[in-house]
Amino acid sequence: MQNENLDINPFKFNGNSVPNPFYKEYSTSSTYIPMRDGIKIAVDLYLPKPLPSDKKLSTILSQTRYWRAINFRKPFSYFLKSLSKKDYIKVFTSYGYAFLSVDVRGSGASFGYRISPWSEDEVKDSNEIVDWIIAQSWSNGNVFAFGNSYAGTTAELVAVSNHPAVKGVVPMHNEIDPYLDIAFPGGIFNQWFVKTWAHYNDCLDRNSTRGLGLLAMILTKGVKPIDSDINKLILKKAIAQHVKNLNVFESGKNLTFRDDNWDEKKIKSFSVYRYKEDIERSNIPMYYWGSWMDGSTSNVVIESFLTFKNPFIGVIGAWTHGSIWYASPYIDSKKEVIPNYDIQFKAYIRFFENCLKGSMNSKKILYYYTMGEEKWKKTTNWPPNGQIKTKWYFHESSELSQTKPNKESGTDNYKINFNASTGKKTNRWYTQMGGFPVIYKNIAKKNKKLLTYTSRPLLKDIEITGYPIITLFLTSTHEDGAVFAYLEDVDVDGKVYLITEGYFRVIHRKISDKIPPYKTLVPYHTFEKDDALPLVPGQISEISFGLLPTSVLIRKGHSIRIAIAGADKDTFIRIPTEGSPVITISRNSTNASFIEIPIIEK
């Protein structure tokens, strides 16, 4: 990486692109900001110290539902400020920015209750918080919205109001379509994540550390009250209002379709794509981060790059959630990420500075990291130039080949193994809950529970960059079911590396000719009730869906493998709930199942 061109690597800097940090300390204060409906929002303000009385600052706004600040027990309170590995506050204030950390309504020390994630009231609150910021004596009238995960979406939604003070937004590792991006990938309920997320949110909203784990109980008392609330009487009143908060698991566990009601609301009501026109009207520059191995965040970056007309810089790495650890299967999963946190922070600062200089006005750039090659690349369009789509067909003897089958008959039967799993605490969905390492190497043993097709050793290196799309001609003994498809690299020693994956509930198989609400490069399924198509047992159906995007270099001598499953027991719900389904995949001249793999021609 040391020899990479400055223009290709998003973490290389010209001499004057980022100012030097100036401040070594910061001051902290907290208060409530009243909203239009009387709800009081708790905020912590951090200012560089010492701050001259005539100094005016730009502000970085972060709105979270995971406690804006923690009330640590003694003696930990003397030296701990946060449990995060990234000290955003220290770094941003050192560069001369104010930082405002906010408990969104119905969470932390804020009043109100939550009817959904990212509710309309929550979106409106951000506009009033920006008004409060620019009215302060230390403000220069410029605000940036910044956040990771849930706070990444709140950052993006700050653009909705078109507030003139907002100069840029930094959404990282977030979602624009909660149905597909996190709750129901491929239409399959992500049971582990939603249930676990709901549990932790309930503990946070009740200000109880008991369910957060032993470390949290030892270190913390709960959320930090505002400065004037010495006896925590105000905090108790705020917490009492959280009792009415929506439990996302209880509300979502019985949903199947995108247009089902999620506690009287449809998921669209709190999806970013709903606000597309408002966000575009703002023309606010966007600095989007994601990862090939973190949930569907790489897909979110690409679809946002294609969808929004705003000035846009996207960065897709090979990281865990929050860009904490490496997640490329070819590198030690516990190795701290490169670029390190200091370099990541410099990249944020460079974006802020460029926005203030007006140099972001027409930029549209996507940086992406190719695993296996371990190299950064840059494009101004997606898919990148030179991409060709190649079909790899399923053959007898579990072979994968670019030659279409010529035999009139040929099928493979697979009895669904409901013990199949991509791992517990080590897959792309578990990392979304706190940044757990993603371990997708040496998975040959897991493949024994799956139906696999493997190519002959490659005669040259192949770069796969883009969205693989799988098409199966399938029969089943049941009307419904799930298909999990894994794209893998098998090295010369037989070690298997999981590269990317796709999921699909087969009743959603109808390919729609409707216009999607955002731009997508895979077959479009609405996932709506009216488009449901149950299978007819014993009858062949065509199932076509996209895998999550990737960029990987498969080395000469390695083989490409496609693995098919019908379950991922540690993450997704079982479909169907009962029975022992058997699927039959056709691989003949009439019904030739295949995967389309996007390859970059060198």
Sequence and secondary structure as in RCSB ss.txt:
>XXXX:A:sequence
MQNENLDINPFKFNGNSVPNPFYKEYSTSSTYIPMRDGIKIAVDLYLPKPLPSDKKLSTILSQTRYWRAINFRKP
FSYFLKSLSKKDYIKVFTSYGYAFLSVDVRGSGASFGYRISPWSEDEVKDSNEIVDWIIAQSWSNGNVFAFGNSY
AGTTAELVAVSNHPAVKGVVPMHNEIDPYLDIAFPGGIFNQWFVKTWAHYNDCLDRNSTRGLGLLAMILTKGVKP
IDSDINKLILKKAIAQHVKNLNVFESGKNLTFRDDNWDEKKIKSFSVYRYKEDIERSNIPMYYWGSWMDGSTSNV
VIESFLTFKNPFIGVIGAWTHGSIWYASPYIDSKKEVIPNYDIQFKAYIRFFENCLKGSMNSKKILYYYTMGEEK
WKKTTNWPPNGQIKTKWYFHESSELSQTKPNKESGTDNYKINFNASTGKKTNRWYTQMGGFPVIYKNIAKKNKKL
LTYTSRPLLKDIEITGYPIITLFLTSTHEDGAVFAYLEDVDVDGKVYLITEGYFRVIHRKISDKIPPYKTLVPYH
TFEKDDALPLVPGQISEISFGLLPTSVLIRKGHSIRIAIAGADKDTFIRIPTEGSPVITISRNSTNASFIEIPII
EK
>XXXX:A:secstr
 TTS TTT TT   TTSS     SEEEEEEEEEE TTS EEEEEEEEEES  TT  EEEEEEEESS SSEEE TT
GGGT S S SS HHHHHHHTT EEEEEE TTSTT  S  SSTT HHHHHHHHHHHHHHHTSTTEEEEEEEEEETH
HHHHHHHGGGG  TTEEEEEEES  S HIIIIISGGG   HHHHHHHHHHHHHHHTT  GGG HHHHHHEEEE  
 TT TTSHHHHHHHHHGGG   HHHHHTT  STTSEETTEEGGGG GGGGHHHHHHHT  EEEEEETTSTTHHHH
HHHHHHH  S EEEEEESBSTTS BB  TTS TTSB SS HHHHHHHHHHHHHHHHHTTTTT EEEEEEEBTTTE
EEEESSSS TTEEEEEEEEEGGGEEESS    S  EEEEE  TT  S SSSSTTGGGTT      SS HHHHTTS
EEEE    SS EEEEE  EEEEEEEESSS  EEEEEEEEE TTS EEEEEEEEEEGGG     S  SS  SS   
   GGG     TTS EEEEEE   EEEEE TT EEEEEEES  TTTS  SSSSS  EEEEEBSSSSB EEEEEEE
  
